[in-house]
């Protein structure tokens, strides 16, 4: 697999991950209005990677599924090797997902194109 290969599994839930099977060793959740699941997953994945790339063995996973009138997004990923402060990493993820400027950028980008 090349450096830019990502697995996108589509169905009731869209899952974007680097390694199969996808696994959430750390995770945070949030909600979004209906936008393109693919675009949203890609945008969130990029920022999750930027925020946690210094964590040894980290590989991002993003899941997007329908939830009523909107979307439910789970972001986090697998951590291979070594012990980590899971609570601290999940707090960082939750903070990232709650940041208003990022959310606005993600929603703006994902609002374009197909849903």
N, CA, C and O atoms as CSV, one atom per row, in Angstrom:
chain,resi,resn,atom,element,x,y,z
A,1,UNK,N,N,0.850,-1.170,0.000
A,1,UNK,CA,C,0.000,0.000,0.000
A,1,UNK,C,C,0.896,1.234,0.000
A,1,UNK,O,O,1.851,1.313,0.773
A,2,UNK,N,N,0.590,2.186,-0.860
A,2,UNK,CA,C,1.377,3.412,-0.886
A,2,UNK,C,C,0.977,4.314,0.275
A,2,UNK,O,O,-0.011,4.066,0.965
A,3,UNK,N,N,1.754,5.349,0.470
A,3,UNK,CA,C,1.519,6.275,1.576
A,3,UNK,C,C,0.166,6.954,1.528
A,3,UNK,O,O,-0.354,7.361,2.567
A,4,UNK,N,N,-0.421,7.085,0.341
A,4,UNK,CA,C,-1.677,7.810,0.206
A,4,UNK,C,C,-2.898,6.900,0.084
A,4,UNK,O,O,-3.988,7.375,-0.233
A,5,UNK,N,N,-2.733,5.614,0.329
A,5,UNK,CA,C,-3.854,4.686,0.219
A,5,UNK,C,C,-4.669,4.662,1.508
A,5,UNK,O,O,-4.143,4.432,2.597
A,6,UNK,N,N,-5.954,4.906,1.351
A,6,UNK,CA,C,-6.889,4.848,2.466
A,6,UNK,C,C,-8.019,3.929,2.075
A,6,UNK,O,O,-8.408,3.881,0.908
A,7,UNK,N,N,-8.544,3.207,3.025
A,7,UNK,CA,C,-9.690,2.327,2.801
A,7,UNK,C,C,-10.953,3.111,3.125
A,7,UNK,O,O,-11.067,3.699,4.200
A,8,UNK,N,N,-11.910,3.120,2.186
A,8,UNK,CA,C,-13.201,3.729,2.433
A,8,UNK,C,C,-14.246,2.640,2.282
A,8,UNK,O,O,-14.461,2.105,1.194
A,9,UNK,N,N,-14.890,2.326,3.392
A,9,UNK,CA,C,-15.902,1.281,3.430
A,9,UNK,C,C,-17.252,1.989,3.524
A,9,UNK,O,O,-17.522,2.704,4.489
A,10,UNK,N,N,-18.102,1.783,2.506
A,10,UNK,CA,C,-19.387,2.475,2.476
A,10,UNK,C,C,-20.538,1.506,2.636
A,10,UNK,O,O,-20.524,0.398,2.100
A,11,UNK,N,N,-21.512,1.937,3.367
A,11,UNK,CA,C,-22.726,1.191,3.629
A,11,UNK,C,C,-23.596,2.086,4.491
A,11,UNK,O,O,-23.625,3.301,4.295
A,12,UNK,N,N,-24.304,1.500,5.439
A,12,UNK,CA,C,-25.071,2.309,6.392
A,12,UNK,C,C,-24.147,3.319,7.076
A,12,UNK,O,O,-24.528,4.459,7.342
A,13,UNK,N,N,-22.932,2.869,7.350
A,13,UNK,CA,C,-21.902,3.724,7.949
A,13,UNK,C,C,-20.737,3.803,6.981
A,13,UNK,O,O,-20.326,2.793,6.410
A,14,UNK,N,N,-20.207,4.999,6.797
A,14,UNK,CA,C,-19.003,5.185,5.994
A,14,UNK,C,C,-17.816,5.157,6.950
A,14,UNK,O,O,-17.805,5.880,7.946
A,15,UNK,N,N,-16.830,4.337,6.656
A,15,UNK,CA,C,-15.633,4.244,7.484
A,15,UNK,C,C,-14.421,4.544,6.628
A,15,UNK,O,O,-14.252,3.964,5.555
A,16,UNK,N,N,-13.574,5.452,7.100
A,16,UNK,CA,C,-12.333,5.811,6.436
A,16,UNK,C,C,-11.192,5.435,7.366
A,16,UNK,O,O,-11.123,5.914,8.498
A,17,UNK,N,N,-10.290,4.568,6.885
A,17,UNK,CA,C,-9.195,4.111,7.740
A,17,UNK,C,C,-7.963,3.803,6.901
A,17,UNK,O,O,-8.053,3.603,5.689
A,18,UNK,N,N,-6.837,3.770,7.549
A,18,UNK,CA,C,-5.580,3.443,6.883
A,18,UNK,C,C,-5.330,1.940,6.898
A,18,UNK,O,O,-4.822,1.372,5.932
A,19,UNK,N,N,-5.695,1.307,8.011
A,19,UNK,CA,C,-5.433,-0.126,8.177
A,19,UNK,C,C,-6.720,-0.880,8.455
A,19,UNK,O,O,-7.615,-0.384,9.139
A,20,UNK,N,N,-6.797,-2.086,7.915
A,20,UNK,CA,C,-7.943,-2.961,8.151
A,20,UNK,C,C,-7.568,-4.047,9.138
A,20,UNK,O,O,-6.429,-4.513,9.132
A,21,UNK,N,N,-8.473,-4.451,9.965
A,21,UNK,CA,C,-9.805,-3.886,10.159
A,21,UNK,C,C,-9.726,-2.575,10.948
A,21,UNK,O,O,-8.793,-2.375,11.726
A,22,UNK,N,N,-10.705,-1.682,10.747
A,22,UNK,CA,C,-10.701,-0.443,11.519
A,22,UNK,C,C,-10.899,-0.755,12.997
A,22,UNK,O,O,-11.628,-1.676,13.366
A,23,UNK,N,N,-10.237,0.030,13.825
A,23,UNK,CA,C,-10.317,-0.217,15.278
A,23,UNK,C,C,-10.223,1.122,15.997
A,23,UNK,O,O,-9.403,1.971,15.649
A,24,UNK,N,N,-11.072,1.299,17.005
A,24,UNK,CA,C,-11.062,2.510,17.812
A,24,UNK,C,C,-10.463,2.204,19.182
A,24,UNK,O,O,-11.168,1.767,20.091
A,25,UNK,N,N,-9.164,2.436,19.323
A,25,UNK,CA,C,-8.536,2.348,20.639
A,25,UNK,C,C,-8.793,3.638,21.419
A,25,UNK,O,O,-8.878,3.632,22.647
A,26,UNK,N,N,-8.914,4.743,20.679
A,26,UNK,CA,C,-9.328,6.027,21.244
A,26,UNK,C,C,-10.419,6.570,20.331
A,26,UNK,O,O,-10.370,6.367,19.118
A,27,UNK,N,N,-11.407,7.260,20.906
A,27,UNK,CA,C,-12.531,7.724,20.098
A,27,UNK,C,C,-13.214,8.909,20.767
A,27,UNK,O,O,-13.228,9.036,21.992
A,28,UNK,N,N,-13.778,9.772,19.929
A,28,UNK,CA,C,-14.648,10.855,20.372
A,28,UNK,C,C,-15.766,10.959,19.346
A,28,UNK,O,O,-15.589,10.577,18.189
A,29,UNK,N,N,-16.914,11.474,19.766
A,29,UNK,CA,C,-18.079,11.551,18.882
A,29,UNK,C,C,-18.632,12.956,18.839
A,29,UNK,O,O,-18.459,13.745,19.768
A,30,UNK,N,N,-19.305,13.254,17.734
A,30,UNK,CA,C,-19.992,14.527,17.575
A,30,UNK,C,C,-21.096,14.363,16.541
A,30,UNK,O,O,-21.222,13.311,15.914
A,31,UNK,N,N,-21.888,15.406,16.370
A,31,UNK,CA,C,-22.974,15.393,15.394
A,31,UNK,C,C,-22.763,16.515,14.387
A,31,UNK,O,O,-22.155,17.539,14.698
A,32,UNK,N,N,-23.278,16.306,13.167
A,32,UNK,CA,C,-23.210,17.291,12.099
A,32,UNK,C,C,-24.541,17.298,11.366
A,32,UNK,O,O,-25.292,16.325,11.428
A,33,UNK,N,N,-24.836,18.394,10.672
A,33,UNK,CA,C,-26.007,18.376,9.792
A,33,UNK,C,C,-25.705,17.482,8.592
A,33,UNK,O,O,-24.564,17.063,8.399
A,34,UNK,N,N,-26.719,17.193,7.793
A,34,UNK,CA,C,-26.517,16.366,6.588
A,34,UNK,C,C,-25.610,17.097,5.601
A,34,UNK,O,O,-25.940,18.178,5.114
A,35,UNK,N,N,-24.469,16.490,5.321
A,35,UNK,CA,C,-23.508,16.962,4.324
A,35,UNK,C,C,-22.923,15.715,3.667
A,35,UNK,O,O,-23.336,14.601,3.990
A,36,UNK,N,N,-21.984,15.877,2.765
A,36,UNK,CA,C,-21.335,14.733,2.132
A,36,UNK,C,C,-20.528,13.957,3.162
A,36,UNK,O,O,-19.600,14.496,3.765
A,37,UNK,N,N,-20.878,12.704,3.361
A,37,UNK,CA,C,-20.160,11.881,4.339
A,37,UNK,C,C,-18.706,11.702,3.945
A,37,UNK,O,O,-17.819,11.754,4.798
A,38,UNK,N,N,-18.452,11.491,2.658
A,38,UNK,CA,C,-17.072,11.286,2.173
A,38,UNK,C,C,-16.206,12.508,2.443
A,38,UNK,O,O,-15.111,12.396,2.994
A,39,UNK,N,N,-16.703,13.668,2.052
A,39,UNK,CA,C,-15.922,14.898,2.226
A,39,UNK,C,C,-15.698,15.202,3.706
A,39,UNK,O,O,-14.608,15.608,4.107
A,40,UNK,N,N,-16.735,15.002,4.507
A,40,UNK,CA,C,-16.602,15.248,5.940
A,40,UNK,C,C,-15.561,14.317,6.546
A,40,UNK,O,O,-14.699,14.757,7.306
A,41,UNK,N,N,-15.639,13.032,6.214
A,41,UNK,CA,C,-14.690,12.052,6.756
A,41,UNK,C,C,-13.254,12.412,6.384
A,41,UNK,O,O,-12.354,12.325,7.220
A,42,UNK,N,N,-13.039,12.811,5.144
A,42,UNK,CA,C,-11.677,13.160,4.703
A,42,UNK,C,C,-11.143,14.391,5.430
A,42,UNK,O,O,-9.983,14.419,5.841
A,43,UNK,N,N,-11.979,15.396,5.585
A,43,UNK,CA,C,-11.534,16.610,6.262
A,43,UNK,C,C,-11.202,16.343,7.730
A,43,UNK,O,O,-10.173,16.794,8.234
A,44,UNK,N,N,-12.075,15.612,8.403
A,44,UNK,CA,C,-11.839,15.306,9.814
A,44,UNK,C,C,-10.601,14.430,9.956
A,44,UNK,O,O,-9.788,14.656,10.852
A,45,UNK,N,N,-10.449,13.443,9.094
A,45,UNK,CA,C,-9.280,12.567,9.148
A,45,UNK,C,C,-7.981,13.354,9.065
A,45,UNK,O,O,-7.031,13.072,9.795
A,46,UNK,N,N,-7.938,14.334,8.182
A,46,UNK,CA,C,-6.721,15.143,8.035
A,46,UNK,C,C,-6.375,15.866,9.331
A,46,UNK,O,O,-5.217,15.872,9.749
A,47,UNK,N,N,-7.367,16.473,9.968
A,47,UNK,CA,C,-7.088,17.219,11.190
A,47,UNK,C,C,-6.806,16.304,12.377
A,47,UNK,O,O,-6.013,16.650,13.253
A,48,UNK,N,N,-7.452,15.139,12.411
A,48,UNK,CA,C,-7.147,14.166,13.472
A,48,UNK,C,C,-5.696,13.714,13.325
A,48,UNK,O,O,-4.974,13.619,14.318
A,49,UNK,N,N,-5.268,13.438,12.107
A,49,UNK,CA,C,-3.884,13.018,11.883
A,49,UNK,C,C,-2.908,14.116,12.312
A,49,UNK,O,O,-1.917,13.844,12.990
A,50,UNK,N,N,-3.193,15.348,11.914
A,50,UNK,CA,C,-2.306,16.460,12.286
A,50,UNK,C,C,-2.195,16.596,13.801
A,50,UNK,O,O,-1.120,16.882,14.328
A,51,UNK,N,N,-3.305,16.390,14.493
A,51,UNK,CA,C,-3.322,16.555,15.947
A,51,UNK,C,C,-2.614,15.418,16.683
A,51,UNK,O,O,-2.038,15.635,17.749
A,52,UNK,N,N,-2.656,14.203,16.119
A,52,UNK,CA,C,-2.149,13.038,16.857
A,52,UNK,C,C,-1.002,12.308,16.168
A,52,UNK,O,O,-0.647,11.202,16.577
A,53,UNK,N,N,-0.422,12.897,15.142
A,53,UNK,CA,C,0.639,12.200,14.417
A,53,UNK,C,C,1.872,11.929,15.272
A,53,UNK,O,O,2.667,11.051,14.937
A,54,UNK,N,N,2.045,12.653,16.356
A,54,UNK,CA,C,3.203,12.418,17.218
A,54,UNK,C,C,3.013,11.206,18.144
A,54,UNK,O,O,3.958,10.779,18.807
A,55,UNK,N,N,1.799,10.657,18.187
A,55,UNK,CA,C,1.529,9.477,19.019
A,55,UNK,C,C,2.035,8.245,18.281
A,55,UNK,O,O,1.554,7.909,17.199
A,56,UNK,N,N,2.995,7.593,18.874
A,56,UNK,CA,C,3.618,6.431,18.248
A,56,UNK,C,C,2.590,5.345,17.937
A,56,UNK,O,O,1.832,4.925,18.810
A,57,UNK,N,N,2.575,4.893,16.675
A,57,UNK,CA,C,1.692,3.812,16.260
A,57,UNK,C,C,0.262,4.230,15.973
A,57,UNK,O,O,-0.591,3.366,15.770
A,58,UNK,N,N,-0.033,5.536,15.948
A,58,UNK,CA,C,-1.404,5.999,15.727
A,58,UNK,C,C,-1.781,5.933,14.255
A,58,UNK,O,O,-0.999,6.309,13.382
A,59,UNK,N,N,-2.999,5.445,13.990
A,59,UNK,CA,C,-3.558,5.379,12.641
A,59,UNK,C,C,-5.024,5.816,12.725
A,59,UNK,O,O,-5.825,5.151,13.382
A,60,UNK,N,N,-5.388,6.934,12.063
A,60,UNK,CA,C,-6.743,7.478,12.191
A,60,UNK,C,C,-7.842,6.596,11.599
A,60,UNK,O,O,-7.640,5.873,10.623
A,61,UNK,N,N,-9.006,6.687,12.229
A,61,UNK,CA,C,-10.223,6.055,11.732
A,61,UNK,C,C,-11.347,7.069,11.927
A,61,UNK,O,O,-11.468,7.674,12.992
A,62,UNK,N,N,-12.163,7.248,10.898
A,62,UNK,CA,C,-13.330,8.137,10.993
A,62,UNK,C,C,-14.536,7.370,10.482
A,62,UNK,O,O,-14.488,6.748,9.421
A,63,UNK,N,N,-15.622,7.422,11.252
A,63,UNK,CA,C,-16.892,6.791,10.887
A,63,UNK,C,C,-17.966,7.867,10.811
A,63,UNK,O,O,-18.059,8.723,11.691
A,64,UNK,N,N,-18.773,7.820,9.762
A,64,UNK,CA,C,-19.881,8.763,9.623
A,64,UNK,C,C,-21.143,7.965,9.301
A,64,UNK,O,O,-21.165,7.175,8.357
A,65,UNK,N,N,-22.195,8.180,10.099
A,65,UNK,CA,C,-23.452,7.475,9.867
A,65,UNK,C,C,-24.624,8.441,10.023
A,65,UNK,O,O,-24.501,9.488,10.657
A,66,UNK,N,N,-25.751,8.075,9.439
A,66,UNK,CA,C,-26.959,8.889,9.561
A,66,UNK,C,C,-27.493,8.790,10.974
A,66,UNK,O,O,-27.441,7.741,11.616
A,67,UNK,N,N,-28.015,9.929,11.439
A,67,UNK,CA,C,-28.614,9.974,12.775
A,67,UNK,C,C,-29.759,10.973,12.727
A,67,UNK,O,O,-29.551,12.175,12.893
A,68,UNK,N,N,-30.955,10.479,12.503
A,68,UNK,CA,C,-32.105,11.368,12.405
A,68,UNK,C,C,-31.963,12.304,11.218
A,68,UNK,O,O,-31.799,11.855,10.084
A,69,UNK,N,N,-32.026,13.598,11.475
A,69,UNK,CA,C,-31.929,14.607,10.423
A,69,UNK,C,C,-30.492,14.988,10.106
A,69,UNK,O,O,-30.259,15.829,9.237
A,70,UNK,N,N,-29.524,14.388,10.792
A,70,UNK,CA,C,-28.131,14.761,10.588
A,70,UNK,C,C,-27.216,13.557,10.497
A,70,UNK,O,O,-27.614,12.477,10.061
A,71,UNK,N,N,-25.978,13.770,10.921
A,71,UNK,CA,C,-24.951,12.731,10.880
A,71,UNK,C,C,-24.313,12.568,12.248
A,71,UNK,O,O,-24.224,13.520,13.023
A,72,UNK,N,N,-23.876,11.368,12.535
A,72,UNK,CA,C,-23.091,11.059,13.728
A,72,UNK,C,C,-21.683,10.747,13.251
A,72,UNK,O,O,-21.498,9.912,12.366
A,73,UNK,N,N,-20.687,11.410,13.830
A,73,UNK,CA,C,-19.306,11.201,13.431
A,73,UNK,C,C,-18.511,10.693,14.628
A,73,UNK,O,O,-18.557,11.272,15.713
A,74,UNK,N,N,-17.781,9.601,14.413
A,74,UNK,CA,C,-16.848,9.064,15.408
A,74,UNK,C,C,-15.457,9.197,14.821
A,74,UNK,O,O,-15.208,8.763,13.696
A,75,UNK,N,N,-14.556,9.792,15.574
A,75,UNK,CA,C,-13.180,9.970,15.097
A,75,UNK,C,C,-12.223,9.492,16.165
A,75,UNK,O,O,-12.461,9.662,17.361
A,76,UNK,N,N,-11.150,8.901,15.720
A,76,UNK,CA,C,-10.129,8.392,16.627
A,76,UNK,C,C,-9.231,7.485,15.838
A,76,UNK,O,O,-8.770,7.827,14.749
A,77,UNK,N,N,-8.985,6.314,16.404
A,77,UNK,CA,C,-8.186,5.375,15.655
A,77,UNK,C,C,-7.522,4.322,16.501
A,77,UNK,O,O,-7.780,4.172,17.696
A,78,UNK,N,N,-6.660,3.605,15.828
A,78,UNK,CA,C,-5.922,2.520,16.469
A,78,UNK,C,C,-4.566,3.028,16.892
A,78,UNK,O,O,-4.003,3.947,16.298
A,79,UNK,N,N,-4.058,2.402,17.939
A,79,UNK,CA,C,-2.712,2.704,18.413
A,79,UNK,C,C,-1.992,1.374,18.581
A,79,UNK,O,O,-2.329,0.572,19.452
A,80,UNK,N,N,-0.997,1.156,17.731
A,80,UNK,CA,C,-0.221,-0.074,17.778
A,80,UNK,C,C,1.108,0.215,18.457
A,80,UNK,O,O,1.864,1.084,18.022
A,81,UNK,N,N,1.379,-0.498,19.496
A,81,UNK,CA,C,2.655,-0.360,20.175
A,81,UNK,C,C,2.616,0.642,21.306
A,81,UNK,O,O,2.146,1.769,21.152
A,82,UNK,N,N,3.110,0.213,22.422
A,82,UNK,CA,C,3.259,1.125,23.554
A,82,UNK,C,C,1.963,1.463,24.260
A,82,UNK,O,O,0.863,1.251,23.750
A,83,UNK,N,N,2.140,1.990,25.441
A,83,UNK,CA,C,1.012,2.422,26.254
A,83,UNK,C,C,0.763,3.896,25.994
A,83,UNK,O,O,1.689,4.661,25.721
A,84,UNK,N,N,-0.482,4.275,26.083
A,84,UNK,CA,C,-0.844,5.671,25.884
A,84,UNK,C,C,-1.817,6.108,26.976
A,84,UNK,O,O,-2.480,5.286,27.609
A,85,UNK,N,N,-1.884,7.407,27.176
A,85,UNK,CA,C,-2.847,7.976,28.116
A,85,UNK,C,C,-4.171,8.144,27.354
A,85,UNK,O,O,-4.454,9.201,26.789
A,86,UNK,N,N,-4.957,7.086,27.356
A,86,UNK,CA,C,-6.183,7.056,26.558
A,86,UNK,C,C,-7.110,8.223,26.877
A,86,UNK,O,O,-7.637,8.856,25.963
A,87,UNK,N,N,-7.314,8.512,28.143
A,87,UNK,CA,C,-8.206,9.608,28.540
A,87,UNK,C,C,-7.743,10.949,28.000
A,87,UNK,O,O,-8.554,11.750,27.536
A,88,UNK,N,N,-6.442,11.193,28.058
A,88,UNK,CA,C,-5.896,12.459,27.556
A,88,UNK,C,C,-6.058,12.561,26.037
A,88,UNK,O,O,-6.390,13.626,25.517
A,89,UNK,N,N,-5.823,11.458,25.331
A,89,UNK,CA,C,-5.987,11.471,23.876
A,89,UNK,C,C,-7.450,11.670,23.485
A,89,UNK,O,O,-7.744,12.392,22.532
A,90,UNK,N,N,-8.358,11.041,24.205
A,90,UNK,CA,C,-9.776,11.211,23.899
A,90,UNK,C,C,-10.234,12.632,24.201
A,90,UNK,O,O,-11.099,13.168,23.507
A,91,UNK,N,N,-9.659,13.244,25.230
A,91,UNK,CA,C,-9.979,14.638,25.522
A,91,UNK,C,C,-9.474,15.546,24.397
A,91,UNK,O,O,-10.162,16.492,24.013
A,92,UNK,N,N,-8.277,15.264,23.866
A,92,UNK,CA,C,-7.759,16.037,22.727
A,92,UNK,C,C,-8.652,15.887,21.512
A,92,UNK,O,O,-8.936,16.864,20.820
A,93,UNK,N,N,-9.100,14.657,21.250
A,93,UNK,CA,C,-10.002,14.425,20.121
A,93,UNK,C,C,-11.325,15.166,20.304
A,93,UNK,O,O,-11.814,15.803,19.371
A,94,UNK,N,N,-11.900,15.084,21.491
A,94,UNK,CA,C,-13.176,15.762,21.758
A,94,UNK,C,C,-13.024,17.269,21.592
A,94,UNK,O,O,-13.914,17.926,21.053
A,95,UNK,N,N,-11.917,17.813,22.047
A,95,UNK,CA,C,-11.651,19.240,21.899
A,95,UNK,C,C,-11.532,19.622,20.427
A,95,UNK,O,O,-12.068,20.643,19.995
A,96,UNK,N,N,-10.829,18.797,19.667
A,96,UNK,CA,C,-10.676,19.036,18.230
A,96,UNK,C,C,-12.036,19.029,17.537
A,96,UNK,O,O,-12.324,19.910,16.726
A,97,UNK,N,N,-12.873,18.040,17.852
A,97,UNK,CA,C,-14.183,17.914,17.208
A,97,UNK,C,C,-15.145,19.026,17.614
A,97,UNK,O,O,-16.116,19.294,16.906
A,98,UNK,N,N,-14.887,19.672,18.742
A,98,UNK,CA,C,-15.765,20.740,19.235
A,98,UNK,C,C,-15.320,22.134,18.797
A,98,UNK,O,O,-16.054,23.100,19.003
A,99,UNK,N,N,-14.156,22.258,18.208
A,99,UNK,CA,C,-13.611,23.566,17.846
A,99,UNK,C,C,-14.466,24.221,16.752
A,99,UNK,O,O,-14.560,23.689,15.645
A,100,UNK,N,N,-15.086,25.366,17.048
A,100,UNK,CA,C,-16.032,25.987,16.115
A,100,UNK,C,C,-15.457,26.306,14.730
A,100,UNK,O,O,-16.134,26.093,13.725
A,101,UNK,N,N,-14.233,26.806,14.661
A,101,UNK,CA,C,-13.657,27.158,13.364
A,101,UNK,C,C,-13.455,25.931,12.487
A,101,UNK,O,O,-13.743,25.957,11.291
A,102,UNK,N,N,-12.961,24.862,13.087
A,102,UNK,CA,C,-12.768,23.621,12.323
A,102,UNK,C,C,-14.110,23.060,11.857
A,102,UNK,O,O,-14.262,22.677,10.698
A,103,UNK,N,N,-15.077,23.016,12.769
A,103,UNK,CA,C,-16.400,22.479,12.427
A,103,UNK,C,C,-17.009,23.250,11.260
A,103,UNK,O,O,-17.589,22.662,10.348
A,104,UNK,N,N,-16.869,24.571,11.303
A,104,UNK,CA,C,-17.407,25.400,10.222
A,104,UNK,C,C,-16.696,25.084,8.901
A,104,UNK,O,O,-17.341,24.979,7.858
A,105,UNK,N,N,-15.378,24.933,8.948
A,105,UNK,CA,C,-14.615,24.609,7.731
A,105,UNK,C,C,-15.013,23.241,7.199
A,105,UNK,O,O,-15.240,23.079,6.000
A,106,UNK,N,N,-15.099,22.249,8.094
A,106,UNK,CA,C,-15.475,20.904,7.667
A,106,UNK,C,C,-16.860,20.905,7.030
A,106,UNK,O,O,-17.056,20.329,5.960
A,107,UNK,N,N,-17.823,21.553,7.691
A,107,UNK,CA,C,-19.194,21.569,7.189
A,107,UNK,C,C,-19.285,22.327,5.872
A,107,UNK,O,O,-20.010,21.922,4.963
A,108,UNK,N,N,-18.550,23.424,5.772
A,108,UNK,CA,C,-18.544,24.204,4.525
A,108,UNK,C,C,-17.996,23.356,3.376
A,108,UNK,O,O,-18.586,23.308,2.297
A,109,UNK,N,N,-16.879,22.696,3.612
A,109,UNK,CA,C,-16.264,21.859,2.578
A,109,UNK,C,C,-17.173,20.672,2.214
A,109,UNK,O,O,-17.353,20.357,1.038
A,110,UNK,N,N,-17.728,20.033,3.219
A,110,UNK,CA,C,-18.546,18.835,2.992
A,110,UNK,C,C,-19.913,19.173,2.449
A,110,UNK,O,O,-20.597,18.299,1.916
A,111,UNK,N,N,-20.331,20.426,2.571
A,111,UNK,CA,C,-21.635,20.831,2.063
A,111,UNK,C,C,-21.692,20.898,0.562
A,111,UNK,O,O,-22.770,20.886,-0.033
A,112,UNK,N,N,-20.508,20.970,-0.062
A,112,UNK,CA,C,-20.437,20.991,-1.527
A,112,UNK,C,C,-20.474,19.565,-2.055
A,112,UNK,O,O,-20.002,18.649,-1.381
A,113,UNK,N,N,-21.012,19.364,-3.219
A,113,UNK,CA,C,-20.978,18.034,-3.856
A,113,UNK,C,C,-22.100,17.136,-3.393
A,113,UNK,O,O,-23.051,17.569,-2.741
A,114,UNK,N,N,-21.961,15.868,-3.752
A,114,UNK,CA,C,-23.006,14.887,-3.443
A,114,UNK,C,C,-22.997,14.532,-1.972
A,114,UNK,O,O,-22.000,14.707,-1.272
A,115,UNK,N,N,-24.111,14.039,-1.531
A,115,UNK,CA,C,-24.257,13.681,-0.129
A,115,UNK,C,C,-24.049,12.201,0.014
A,115,UNK,O,O,-24.126,11.671,1.122
